[in-house]
Amino acid sequence: SYFGFKHHYILHALDSQVLLDLLTAMREHRAVTLVLRSQHSHKELRRVVYPLKIYASVHLTRRYLLGWHYGRKSITFYRLDAICQVTPGAVDGEHDDYMACYTRFRKYLWGVSTSTVHGVEHIEMTVCVGEGEAHIPQRLQREKRNGTVTQLDAHTWQFAADVYDAAELLPWIRTFIGRITELRCSNQMVVDRFYADLERLRQMYGGEDDAV
């Protein structure tokens, strides 16, 4: 019974060798050649990158490699389940430069989307906090990945952030439905999508028009 599991999910078992090879290359500061399987065309692609970080999505449970793409001279994400092979290359002495670039890069990172046609997007969410609901601003502070939380008055708090892709915040923003008094974004499509989703829910389940 000591070695039993109530819930034992082995979703990432097939990625274990890939993850080990990447972590070894990261420890040794080596570049790697990746053989990737395209998610759309299923063709094999090759990319030479310097691996920097492993990211795990708490929303989709997927894992990603964040690395410096030598050809594009930029930081890019790769899904681990799309990597078929990792071949270690030469030691790269520019590790500190890549990490400095990563430090600047992650300032606007929320999920794994690194760019949009709009560039960096600004988003603001204003929520109403009732008496005895100190856990709401605490949630905002605890769960935000970047940005700021500001108290506007006794019952109003505002979250604001600049991110690469504001649409990535929508699953989190939806958890505050019922408290949101205003949602603004430099990319209007994000706000439109939020309210369009609410309208579809209203049509499916009913409800009051002012229940946002």
Z-matrix of the N, CA and C atoms (Angstrom, degrees):
N
C 1 1.459
C 2 1.531 1 112.01
N 3 1.336 2 117.42 1 -23.85
C 4 1.463 3 120.01 2 179.88
C 5 1.530 4 111.71 3 -66.30
N 6 1.321 5 116.87 4 -22.63
C 7 1.459 6 120.88 5 -176.80
C 8 1.527 7 111.94 6 -109.75
N 9 1.310 8 116.60 7 21.03
C 10 1.453 9 120.89 8 179.55
C 11 1.521 10 111.31 9 -93.56
N 12 1.319 11 115.45 10 159.94
C 13 1.450 12 122.01 11 178.93
C 14 1.520 13 108.86 12 -128.39
N 15 1.338 14 116.34 13 132.09
C 16 1.450 15 119.26 14 172.55
C 17 1.526 16 109.43 15 -71.82
N 18 1.324 17 115.25 16 -44.58
C 19 1.456 18 121.33 17 176.37
C 20 1.524 19 107.20 18 -132.33
N 21 1.286 20 116.86 19 116.68
C 22 1.469 21 120.81 20 -177.31
C 23 1.521 22 108.53 21 -127.20
N 24 1.326 23 115.40 22 99.47
C 25 1.460 24 120.91 23 -178.87
C 26 1.525 25 109.23 24 -102.42
N 27 1.313 26 117.15 25 126.67
C 28 1.464 27 121.12 26 -177.83
C 29 1.528 28 109.57 27 -113.00
N 30 1.354 29 114.31 28 47.12
C 31 1.458 30 119.80 29 -175.71
C 32 1.519 31 112.69 30 -60.00
N 33 1.342 32 116.94 31 -33.80
C 34 1.456 33 120.43 32 -171.92
C 35 1.527 34 113.29 33 -103.28
N 36 1.318 35 116.79 34 13.34
C 37 1.465 36 119.28 35 -177.04
C 38 1.528 37 111.87 36 -59.76
N 39 1.335 38 117.08 37 -38.75
C 40 1.463 39 120.30 38 -177.57
C 41 1.523 40 112.08 39 -70.88
N 42 1.336 41 117.60 40 -17.31
C 43 1.466 42 121.36 41 -179.71
C 44 1.519 43 112.56 42 -93.83
N 45 1.323 44 118.35 43 -0.14
C 46 1.456 45 120.92 44 -171.01
C 47 1.530 46 112.74 45 -62.31
N 48 1.339 47 117.22 46 -42.15
C 49 1.461 48 119.17 47 -179.46
C 50 1.528 49 110.72 48 -68.00
N 51 1.329 50 116.37 49 -39.97
C 52 1.460 51 120.52 50 177.02
C 53 1.524 52 110.15 51 -60.78
N 54 1.340 53 116.19 52 -45.49
C 55 1.463 54 120.32 53 179.96
C 56 1.527 55 110.97 54 -62.39
N 57 1.321 56 117.13 55 -42.97
C 58 1.468 57 120.67 56 179.38
C 59 1.525 58 111.12 57 -61.27
N 60 1.334 59 117.24 58 -44.12
C 61 1.465 60 120.86 59 -179.97
C 62 1.523 61 111.16 60 -63.66
N 63 1.327 62 116.86 61 -38.91
C 64 1.457 63 120.43 62 179.25
C 65 1.524 64 111.69 63 -68.54
N 66 1.316 65 116.62 64 -43.41
C 67 1.465 66 120.15 65 179.54
C 68 1.526 67 111.32 66 -64.71
N 69 1.334 68 116.16 67 -37.03
C 70 1.463 69 119.75 68 177.08
C 71 1.525 70 110.42 69 -64.18
N 72 1.325 71 116.89 70 -43.86
C 73 1.468 72 120.92 71 178.58
C 74 1.528 73 110.86 72 -64.05
N 75 1.321 74 117.09 73 -38.24
C 76 1.460 75 120.50 74 178.53
C 77 1.521 76 111.04 75 -64.95
N 78 1.326 77 116.68 76 -41.10
C 79 1.466 78 120.26 77 179.56
C 80 1.524 79 111.33 78 -65.48
N 81 1.338 80 116.42 79 -35.52
C 82 1.459 81 121.04 80 -178.03
C 83 1.529 82 113.03 81 -92.49
N 84 1.341 83 116.43 82 1.95
C 85 1.477 84 122.14 83 179.50
C 86 1.523 85 111.31 84 58.07
N 87 1.333 86 115.88 85 46.64
C 88 1.461 87 121.23 86 -179.59
C 89 1.520 88 111.86 87 -106.57
N 90 1.326 89 115.61 88 146.97
C 91 1.450 90 121.08 89 168.10
C 92 1.528 91 108.46 90 -73.80
N 93 1.321 92 116.97 91 159.82
C 94 1.466 93 120.95 92 178.66
C 95 1.522 94 109.73 93 -137.43
N 96 1.324 95 115.25 94 151.61
C 97 1.461 96 121.57 95 170.42
C 98 1.521 97 107.57 96 -103.61
N 99 1.332 98 116.56 97 122.19
C 100 1.456 99 122.01 98 -178.90
C 101 1.522 100 110.18 99 -100.78
N 102 1.311 101 115.81 100 134.94
C 103 1.462 102 121.05 101 167.35
C 104 1.525 103 106.31 102 -101.82
N 105 1.331 104 115.69 103 116.60
C 106 1.457 105 121.95 104 -174.18
C 107 1.518 106 110.70 105 -112.14
N 108 1.313 107 115.62 106 146.81
C 109 1.458 108 121.83 107 173.26
C 110 1.523 109 107.99 108 -103.48
N 111 1.329 110 116.04 109 117.11
C 112 1.451 111 120.21 110 -178.97
C 113 1.527 112 110.46 111 -60.75
N 114 1.338 113 116.54 112 133.62
C 115 1.460 114 121.22 113 -179.41
C 116 1.520 115 112.26 114 -70.62
N 117 1.330 116 117.06 115 -18.64
C 118 1.461 117 120.47 116 -176.08
C 119 1.528 118 112.23 117 -105.24
N 120 1.331 119 116.68 118 -52.46
C 121 1.467 120 119.75 119 -176.19
C 122 1.526 121 112.87 120 -94.34
N 123 1.350 122 117.06 121 -12.63
C 124 1.462 123 123.31 122 -178.60
C 125 1.542 124 112.29 123 64.51
N 126 1.327 125 115.91 124 16.05
C 127 1.455 126 119.32 125 174.56
C 128 1.519 127 110.47 126 -80.49
N 129 1.327 128 116.60 127 155.14
C 130 1.450 129 120.84 128 177.26
C 131 1.529 130 109.82 129 -87.36
N 132 1.318 131 115.46 130 133.31
C 133 1.455 132 122.50 131 179.06
C 134 1.518 133 109.02 132 -122.13
N 135 1.305 134 116.57 133 152.61
C 136 1.465 135 121.67 134 177.65
C 137 1.525 136 109.25 135 -120.08
N 138 1.318 137 115.76 136 133.94
C 139 1.452 138 121.60 137 178.24
C 140 1.530 139 108.95 138 -136.74
N 141 1.327 140 115.81 139 137.10
C 142 1.464 141 120.86 140 175.52
C 143 1.518 142 107.49 141 -104.32
N 144 1.328 143 116.46 142 118.86
C 145 1.463 144 121.06 143 -174.49
C 146 1.529 145 110.02 144 -137.23
N 147 1.312 146 113.94 145 162.78
C 148 1.465 147 120.66 146 170.99
C 149 1.523 148 106.96 147 -106.93
N 150 1.339 149 119.11 148 111.72
C 151 1.468 150 121.17 149 -175.13
C 152 1.523 151 111.92 150 -71.38
N 153 1.336 152 115.79 151 133.35
C 154 1.459 153 120.61 152 -176.71
C 155 1.531 154 113.31 153 -115.53
N 156 1.345 155 116.77 154 -49.25
C 157 1.456 156 120.66 155 -174.47
C 158 1.526 157 110.11 156 -146.13
N 159 1.332 158 115.50 157 154.66
C 160 1.458 159 122.49 158 170.08
C 161 1.526 160 107.17 159 -108.54
N 162 1.323 161 116.70 160 125.67
C 163 1.456 162 122.43 161 178.90
C 164 1.525 163 109.14 162 -110.27
N 165 1.330 164 115.65 163 140.95
C 166 1.464 165 121.34 164 175.81
C 167 1.519 166 108.80 165 -120.52
N 168 1.311 167 117.11 166 125.31
C 169 1.461 168 122.17 167 -179.27
C 170 1.520 169 110.28 168 -80.40
N 171 1.327 170 116.41 169 123.49
C 172 1.467 171 120.07 170 176.82
C 173 1.524 172 110.45 171 -80.26
N 174 1.322 173 116.87 172 -11.81
C 175 1.464 174 121.05 173 -178.72
C 176 1.527 175 111.91 174 -93.09
N 177 1.333 176 116.39 175 -46.74
C 178 1.463 177 120.82 176 -176.43
C 179 1.524 178 113.25 177 -106.56
N 180 1.338 179 117.62 178 -4.39
C 181 1.472 180 124.94 179 179.81
C 182 1.520 181 113.22 180 66.79
N 183 1.322 182 118.18 181 5.68
C 184 1.456 183 119.88 182 178.51
C 185 1.527 184 110.42 183 -80.64
N 186 1.338 185 114.38 184 158.69
C 187 1.461 186 120.27 185 176.15
C 188 1.521 187 109.30 186 -117.51
N 189 1.318 188 115.43 187 146.85
C 190 1.454 189 121.40 188 -174.43
C 191 1.528 190 110.28 189 -133.62
N 192 1.327 191 114.79 190 148.77
C 193 1.456 192 121.66 191 168.56
C 194 1.518 193 107.98 192 -98.17
N 195 1.317 194 116.24 193 129.41
C 196 1.449 195 121.20 194 171.06
C 197 1.524 196 107.42 195 -104.39
N 198 1.317 197 116.62 196 123.09
C 199 1.450 198 119.63 197 -175.87
C 200 1.515 199 112.84 198 -145.54
N 201 1.324 200 115.28 199 163.10
C 202 1.461 201 122.14 200 176.71
C 203 1.524 202 108.20 201 -86.57
N 204 1.340 203 115.25 202 117.06
C 205 1.460 204 121.52 203 179.65
C 206 1.526 205 108.26 204 -84.87
N 207 1.331 206 115.46 205 114.62
C 208 1.461 207 119.29 206 -175.03
C 209 1.526 208 112.33 207 -63.48
N 210 1.346 209 116.41 208 -40.77
C 211 1.457 210 119.94 209 -177.38
C 212 1.516 211 112.62 210 -65.93
N 213 1.333 212 117.08 211 -44.78
C 214 1.458 213 121.24 212 -178.06
C 215 1.524 214 112.80 213 -85.01
N 216 1.345 215 115.77 214 -16.06
C 217 1.464 216 121.60 215 -175.97
C 218 1.529 217 110.38 216 56.69
N 219 1.330 218 114.55 217 49.55
C 220 1.457 219 120.32 218 -179.54
C 221 1.521 220 109.43 219 -154.67
N 222 1.324 221 115.58 220 167.31
C 223 1.460 222 122.27 221 179.36
C 224 1.525 223 109.25 222 -89.68
N 225 1.334 224 116.16 223 134.86
C 226 1.460 225 121.78 224 -175.09
C 227 1.528 226 110.46 225 -140.45
N 228 1.346 227 116.55 226 150.37
C 229 1.460 228 122.29 227 174.91
C 230 1.526 229 110.09 228 -98.19
N 231 1.346 230 115.39 229 146.14
C 232 1.461 231 122.26 230 175.05
C 233 1.529 232 107.92 231 -134.14
N 234 1.321 233 116.33 232 130.43
C 235 1.465 234 119.40 233 176.54
C 236 1.517 235 110.14 234 -69.56
N 237 1.339 236 116.10 235 132.33
C 238 1.455 237 119.56 236 -178.70
C 239 1.521 238 111.97 237 -63.86
N 240 1.327 239 116.96 238 -34.27
C 241 1.462 240 118.90 239 -178.38
C 242 1.525 241 112.26 240 -75.27
N 243 1.352 242 117.04 241 -3.50
C 244 1.458 243 120.46 242 174.83
C 245 1.533 244 111.77 243 -100.09
N 246 1.332 245 116.68 244 -6.35
C 247 1.464 246 120.79 245 -179.58
C 248 1.528 247 109.10 246 -90.06
N 249 1.339 248 116.54 247 120.25
C 250 1.462 249 121.49 248 -179.31
C 251 1.523 250 112.39 249 -92.10
N 252 1.316 251 116.66 250 -29.97
C 253 1.457 252 119.92 251 -174.24
C 254 1.522 253 110.24 252 -154.42
N 255 1.314 254 115.88 253 143.48
C 256 1.460 255 122.59 254 176.72
C 257 1.526 256 108.12 255 -124.64
N 258 1.336 257 116.31 256 119.72
C 259 1.465 258 120.63 257 178.73
C 260 1.524 259 108.78 258 -113.86
N 261 1.330 260 117.92 259 116.11
C 262 1.472 261 119.78 260 -178.91
C 263 1.523 262 111.63 261 -67.77
N 264 1.321 263 115.57 262 145.84
C 265 1.458 264 121.79 263 178.92
C 266 1.515 265 111.15 264 -118.55
N 267 1.323 266 115.50 265 -150.12
C 268 1.453 267 121.10 266 -176.39
C 269 1.522 268 111.43 267 -76.69
N 270 1.322 269 115.88 268 155.63
C 271 1.460 270 121.68 269 173.40
C 272 1.524 271 108.58 270 -67.67
N 273 1.334 272 116.45 271 133.83
C 274 1.461 273 122.07 272 -179.67
C 275 1.524 274 108.60 273 -109.17
N 276 1.318 275 116.21 274 120.20
C 277 1.459 276 120.69 275 -176.76
C 278 1.515 277 114.69 276 -80.60
N 279 1.337 278 117.73 277 3.05
C 280 1.461 279 120.77 278 -177.40
C 281 1.530 280 112.73 279 -95.83
N 282 1.329 281 116.44 280 23.09
C 283 1.465 282 120.39 281 -175.67
C 284 1.519 283 112.33 282 -53.40
N 285 1.316 284 117.91 283 -46.53
C 286 1.470 285 120.40 284 -177.09
C 287 1.519 286 111.63 285 -62.63
N 288 1.323 287 117.78 286 -35.45
C 289 1.460 288 120.92 287 178.50
C 290 1.525 289 111.14 288 -67.04
N 291 1.336 290 116.26 289 -41.03
C 292 1.463 291 119.65 290 178.77
C 293 1.530 292 111.06 291 -65.28
N 294 1.330 293 116.43 292 -39.64
C 295 1.461 294 120.21 293 179.93
C 296 1.527 295 111.04 294 -67.98
N 297 1.324 296 116.70 295 -35.18
C 298 1.464 297 119.57 296 176.41
C 299 1.521 298 110.18 297 -65.33
N 300 1.325 299 116.15 298 -39.23
C 301 1.466 300 120.74 299 176.34
C 302 1.520 301 110.20 300 -63.89
N 303 1.321 302 117.36 301 -40.87
C 304 1.458 303 121.87 302 178.63
C 305 1.524 304 111.38 303 -63.41
N 306 1.325 305 116.84 304 -39.78
C 307 1.460 306 120.75 305 179.22
C 308 1.517 307 111.04 306 -60.42
N 309 1.326 308 117.07 307 -40.95
C 310 1.469 309 120.80 308 176.99
C 311 1.526 310 110.72 309 -70.23
N 312 1.306 311 115.83 310 -38.72
C 313 1.467 312 122.06 311 -176.58
C 314 1.523 313 112.39 312 -64.65
N 315 1.324 314 117.92 313 -43.18
C 316 1.460 315 120.80 314 -172.76
C 317 1.529 316 112.97 315 -72.70
N 318 1.329 317 117.55 316 -8.97
C 319 1.459 318 121.21 317 179.00
C 320 1.514 319 111.01 318 -57.89
N 321 1.341 320 117.93 319 -32.56
C 322 1.457 321 122.44 320 -177.55
C 323 1.525 322 112.26 321 -111.37
N 324 1.308 323 117.22 322 15.15
C 325 1.462 324 121.04 323 -176.10
C 326 1.520 325 110.51 324 -93.76
N 327 1.334 326 116.06 325 128.64
C 328 1.464 327 120.51 326 174.41
C 329 1.517 328 109.95 327 -109.02
N 330 1.329 329 117.30 328 -53.75
C 331 1.459 330 121.78 329 177.92
C 332 1.513 331 109.88 330 -117.23
N 333 1.336 332 116.62 331 -119.47
C 334 1.465 333 120.27 332 -179.28
C 335 1.527 334 111.64 333 -122.55
N 336 1.316 335 116.87 334 9.35
C 337 1.456 336 120.24 335 175.20
C 338 1.522 337 108.19 336 -86.99
N 339 1.324 338 116.39 337 126.33
C 340 1.463 339 120.35 338 -172.03
C 341 1.514 340 113.88 339 -105.18
N 342 1.315 341 118.57 340 -11.22
C 343 1.454 342 119.12 341 -179.39
C 344 1.519 343 110.44 342 -164.90
N 345 1.313 344 115.94 343 155.37
C 346 1.456 345 122.46 344 173.88
C 347 1.523 346 107.78 345 -139.95
N 348 1.305 347 115.74 346 171.75
C 349 1.464 348 119.58 347 178.73
C 350 1.526 349 110.97 348 -66.75
N 351 1.329 350 116.83 349 -17.85
C 352 1.463 351 120.64 350 -177.72
C 353 1.532 352 112.06 351 -93.52
N 354 1.321 353 118.75 352 -2.75
C 355 1.457 354 120.24 353 -175.11
C 356 1.517 355 110.18 354 72.97
N 357 1.329 356 117.46 355 -151.44
C 358 1.467 357 120.90 356 177.95
C 359 1.520 358 109.36 357 -69.47
N 360 1.328 359 116.42 358 132.35
C 361 1.455 360 122.15 359 -176.70
C 362 1.528 361 110.34 360 -110.35
N 363 1.318 362 116.42 361 143.92
C 364 1.466 363 122.19 362 178.53
C 365 1.517 364 109.20 363 -105.39
N 366 1.325 365 116.44 364 132.44
C 367 1.465 366 121.10 365 179.92
C 368 1.520 367 109.66 366 -133.37
N 369 1.331 368 115.92 367 142.69
C 370 1.462 369 122.40 368 178.63
C 371 1.521 370 109.47 369 -134.34
N 372 1.321 371 115.88 370 136.01
C 373 1.465 372 121.95 371 176.59
C 374 1.522 373 108.11 372 -129.03
N 375 1.320 374 116.48 373 124.81
C 376 1.459 375 122.04 374 177.80
C 377 1.523 376 108.41 375 -108.09
N 378 1.327 377 116.28 376 129.12
C 379 1.468 378 120.64 377 -177.65
C 380 1.517 379 110.16 378 -125.26
N 381 1.324 380 115.04 379 151.06
C 382 1.461 381 122.43 380 177.36
C 383 1.530 382 108.88 381 -96.92
N 384 1.318 383 116.54 382 132.53
C 385 1.465 384 122.42 383 -178.37
C 386 1.524 385 108.16 384 -120.02
N 387 1.325 386 116.46 385 121.54
C 388 1.452 387 120.68 386 -178.62
C 389 1.522 388 112.79 387 -85.13
N 390 1.319 389 115.87 388 178.57
C 391 1.459 390 121.68 389 177.36
C 392 1.530 391 110.31 390 -62.38
N 393 1.302 392 115.49 391 136.97
C 394 1.461 393 120.52 392 178.82
C 395 1.512 394 113.92 393 72.49
N 396 1.327 395 118.14 394 18.95
C 397 1.463 396 121.89 395 -179.24
C 398 1.530 397 111.59 396 -116.06
N 399 1.302 398 115.78 397 43.87
C 400 1.468 399 120.06 398 179.66
C 401 1.521 400 111.81 399 -62.56
N 402 1.343 401 117.20 400 -18.00
C 403 1.459 402 119.69 401 -179.72
C 404 1.524 403 112.48 402 -68.48
N 405 1.337 404 118.10 403 -19.72
C 406 1.465 405 120.36 404 -179.17
C 407 1.530 406 111.54 405 -70.53
N 408 1.340 407 120.04 406 -54.58
C 409 1.468 408 118.23 407 174.91
C 410 1.522 409 112.89 408 -63.11
N 411 1.334 410 116.40 409 -29.59
C 412 1.462 411 119.08 410 175.65
C 413 1.524 412 110.44 411 -64.45
N 414 1.325 413 116.73 412 -39.38
C 415 1.469 414 120.65 413 176.02
C 416 1.519 415 111.22 414 -62.20
N 417 1.320 416 116.08 415 -44.11
C 418 1.455 417 120.18 416 179.73
C 419 1.529 418 110.90 417 -58.27
N 420 1.313 419 115.89 418 -45.28
C 421 1.461 420 120.34 419 -179.93
C 422 1.522 421 111.78 420 -67.84
N 423 1.309 422 116.68 421 -41.67
C 424 1.465 423 121.34 422 -174.92
C 425 1.525 424 112.33 423 -73.62
N 426 1.321 425 116.92 424 -39.28
C 427 1.453 426 120.41 425 -170.53
C 428 1.527 427 114.18 426 -93.64
N 429 1.317 428 118.18 427 -17.29
C 430 1.471 429 119.04 428 179.38
C 431 1.531 430 109.40 429 -65.97
N 432 1.314 431 116.29 430 140.52
C 433 1.457 432 121.17 431 -179.91
C 434 1.516 433 111.69 432 -95.11
N 435 1.312 434 116.22 433 -22.66
C 436 1.454 435 122.46 434 169.28
C 437 1.522 436 106.76 435 -159.57
N 438 1.315 437 117.29 436 -174.79
C 439 1.452 438 119.91 437 -178.57
C 440 1.522 439 112.81 438 89.86
N 441 1.329 440 115.70 439 -168.83
C 442 1.461 441 122.13 440 -176.12
C 443 1.527 442 110.51 441 -132.57
N 444 1.324 443 115.50 442 156.07
C 445 1.464 444 122.88 443 174.50
C 446 1.518 445 107.37 444 -123.53
N 447 1.338 446 116.63 445 124.31
C 448 1.458 447 121.42 446 -175.38
C 449 1.517 448 110.18 447 -127.20
N 450 1.324 449 117.15 448 135.05
C 451 1.465 450 121.44 449 175.28
C 452 1.522 451 108.23 450 -86.23
N 453 1.347 452 117.37 451 120.78
C 454 1.458 453 122.17 452 -178.13
C 455 1.520 454 112.01 453 -89.11
N 456 1.338 455 117.21 454 -38.08
C 457 1.461 456 122.18 455 174.07
C 458 1.518 457 107.86 456 -156.95
N 459 1.315 458 117.79 457 -167.64
C 460 1.466 459 121.14 458 -173.44
C 461 1.520 460 112.89 459 -60.71
N 462 1.345 461 117.58 460 -26.97
C 463 1.454 462 120.24 461 -174.73
C 464 1.524 463 113.25 462 -127.15
N 465 1.312 464 118.15 463 14.27
C 466 1.464 465 120.65 464 -175.92
C 467 1.520 466 111.08 465 -133.56
N 468 1.336 467 114.73 466 129.68
C 469 1.461 468 121.28 467 178.35
C 470 1.527 469 108.48 468 -128.22
N 471 1.328 470 114.06 469 149.36
C 472 1.466 471 118.65 470 -179.22
C 473 1.529 472 110.34 471 -128.02
N 474 1.331 473 114.37 472 132.32
C 475 1.463 474 121.40 473 171.68
C 476 1.521 475 107.75 474 -104.22
N 477 1.334 476 117.37 475 134.99
C 478 1.461 477 122.02 476 178.90
C 479 1.519 478 108.95 477 -139.66
N 480 1.348 479 115.87 478 142.65
C 481 1.462 480 119.93 479 -179.06
C 482 1.519 481 110.34 480 -155.94
N 483 1.318 482 115.00 481 152.53
C 484 1.463 483 122.78 482 170.36
C 485 1.526 484 106.92 483 -109.93
N 486 1.321 485 116.82 484 121.83
C 487 1.467 486 121.76 485 -174.23
C 488 1.528 487 109.79 486 -137.33
N 489 1.335 488 115.39 487 163.88
C 490 1.457 489 119.95 488 178.07
C 491 1.527 490 111.61 489 -69.87
N 492 1.319 491 117.23 490 -36.95
C 493 1.464 492 121.10 491 -176.27
C 494 1.525 493 108.51 492 -143.64
N 495 1.333 494 116.03 493 100.19
C 496 1.467 495 120.64 494 -175.74
C 497 1.517 496 112.58 495 -65.59
N 498 1.326 497 118.30 496 -22.87
C 499 1.463 498 120.54 497 179.78
C 500 1.527 499 111.61 498 -62.29
N 501 1.322 500 116.93 499 -24.22
C 502 1.465 501 119.70 500 179.16
C 503 1.533 502 111.98 501 -66.14
N 504 1.320 503 117.85 502 -19.46
C 505 1.460 504 120.69 503 -179.38
C 506 1.525 505 113.08 504 -81.63
N 507 1.329 506 117.62 505 -14.29
C 508 1.466 507 120.32 506 -172.46
C 509 1.531 508 114.16 507 -56.94
N 510 1.353 509 120.25 508 -44.13
C 511 1.471 510 117.99 509 178.57
C 512 1.526 511 112.57 510 -58.45
N 513 1.330 512 117.09 511 -36.86
C 514 1.465 513 120.97 512 178.22
C 515 1.525 514 110.93 513 -73.22
N 516 1.319 515 116.81 514 -43.65
C 517 1.459 516 120.78 515 -179.75
C 518 1.531 517 110.88 516 -60.12
N 519 1.328 518 116.66 517 -36.88
C 520 1.485 519 119.66 518 -179.19
C 521 1.524 520 112.25 519 -61.81
N 522 1.321 521 118.22 520 -23.33
C 523 1.470 522 120.12 521 179.72
C 524 1.521 523 112.02 522 -70.24
N 525 1.339 524 117.23 523 -8.85
C 526 1.465 525 121.14 524 178.34
C 527 1.535 526 111.58 525 -105.31
N 528 1.330 527 117.21 526 10.92
C 529 1.462 528 120.44 527 177.59
C 530 1.536 529 109.51 528 -56.98
N 531 1.312 530 115.47 529 135.52
C 532 1.455 531 121.04 530 -174.56
C 533 1.511 532 111.82 531 102.81
N 534 1.334 533 116.40 532 -15.84
C 535 1.465 534 121.57 533 179.57
C 536 1.533 535 112.25 534 -120.51
N 537 1.324 536 116.90 535 -16.66
C 538 1.460 537 121.06 536 -174.70
C 539 1.530 538 110.19 537 -72.94
N 540 1.339 539 115.63 538 121.38
C 541 1.466 540 120.06 539 176.65
C 542 1.518 541 111.62 540 -100.52
N 543 1.325 542 117.36 541 -20.29
C 544 1.468 543 120.34 542 178.07
C 545 1.522 544 109.03 543 -159.16
N 546 1.325 545 114.84 544 139.78
C 547 1.461 546 121.68 545 174.89
C 548 1.514 547 107.60 546 -133.41
N 549 1.319 548 116.38 547 122.95
C 550 1.459 549 121.67 548 -179.69
C 551 1.521 550 109.64 549 -130.58
N 552 1.323 551 115.43 550 147.76
C 553 1.467 552 120.38 551 179.18
C 554 1.518 553 108.92 552 -153.51
N 555 1.329 554 116.10 553 143.89
C 556 1.467 555 120.07 554 176.72
C 557 1.524 556 111.37 555 -65.03
N 558 1.340 557 116.47 556 -22.55
C 559 1.466 558 122.00 557 173.08
C 560 1.527 559 107.10 558 -100.77
N 561 1.316 560 116.69 559 99.82
C 562 1.468 561 121.06 560 -174.00
C 563 1.518 562 112.35 561 -61.29
N 564 1.333 563 117.95 562 -24.63
C 565 1.460 564 120.54 563 -179.82
C 566 1.527 565 111.87 564 -62.07
N 567 1.337 566 117.49 565 -28.90
C 568 1.463 567 121.14 566 178.67
C 569 1.525 568 109.73 567 -67.28
N 570 1.343 569 116.74 568 -45.49
C 571 1.466 570 120.71 569 178.79
C 572 1.523 571 110.11 570 -65.55
N 573 1.322 572 116.62 571 -42.52
C 574 1.469 573 120.31 572 179.82
C 575 1.524 574 111.28 573 -61.48
N 576 1.312 575 116.11 574 -40.22
C 577 1.466 576 119.51 575 179.60
C 578 1.523 577 110.94 576 -65.83
N 579 1.330 578 117.16 577 -39.78
C 580 1.461 579 120.81 578 179.43
C 581 1.525 580 110.65 579 -59.33
N 582 1.339 581 117.01 580 -48.90
C 583 1.459 582 120.11 581 -177.39
C 584 1.529 583 111.90 582 -75.05
N 585 1.332 584 117.09 583 -29.21
C 586 1.463 585 119.26 584 175.56
C 587 1.527 586 110.49 585 -66.07
N 588 1.323 587 116.85 586 -38.77
C 589 1.468 588 120.24 587 176.64
C 590 1.524 589 110.96 588 -63.75
N 591 1.332 590 116.47 589 -40.79
C 592 1.463 591 120.06 590 177.75
C 593 1.528 592 111.02 591 -63.15
N 594 1.318 593 116.13 592 -39.53
C 595 1.463 594 119.80 593 -179.94
C 596 1.523 595 110.73 594 -65.21
N 597 1.321 596 117.03 595 -39.44
C 598 1.467 597 119.53 596 177.18
C 599 1.520 598 110.98 597 -64.34
N 600 1.330 599 116.65 598 -38.58
C 601 1.465 600 119.99 599 176.65
C 602 1.529 601 110.70 600 -64.26
N 603 1.330 602 116.66 601 -41.99
C 604 1.464 603 120.16 602 179.71
C 605 1.517 604 110.83 603 -62.07
N 606 1.344 605 115.95 604 -40.23
C 607 1.461 606 119.48 605 179.57
C 608 1.528 607 111.75 606 -67.08
N 609 1.323 608 115.56 607 -32.98
C 610 1.467 609 119.51 608 -179.13
C 611 1.524 610 112.38 609 -78.27
N 612 1.353 611 116.54 610 -41.58
C 613 1.462 612 119.77 611 -170.71
C 614 1.525 613 114.02 612 -117.28
N 615 1.342 614 116.86 613 -9.73
C 616 1.457 615 118.72 614 -176.68
C 617 1.506 616 110.16 615 82.25
N 618 1.340 617 115.71 616 -176.64
C 619 1.478 618 120.18 617 179.58
C 620 1.499 619 110.93 618 132.09
N 621 1.320 620 115.34 619 169.78
C 622 1.449 621 120.96 620 -177.90
C 623 1.509 622 110.64 621 -80.14
N 624 1.331 623 116.21 622 150.02
C 625 1.468 624 120.90 623 -177.67
C 626 1.525 625 112.47 624 -69.38
N 627 1.347 626 117.71 625 -25.42
C 628 1.462 627 120.29 626 -175.76
C 629 1.536 628 111.65 627 -103.98
N 630 1.351 629 116.55 628 27.61
C 631 1.471 630 120.14 629 -174.91
C 632 1.520 631 113.46 630 -91.49
N 633 1.336 632 117.58 631 15.98
C 634 1.462 633 120.08 632 -179.84
C 635 1.512 634 109.18 633 -70.82
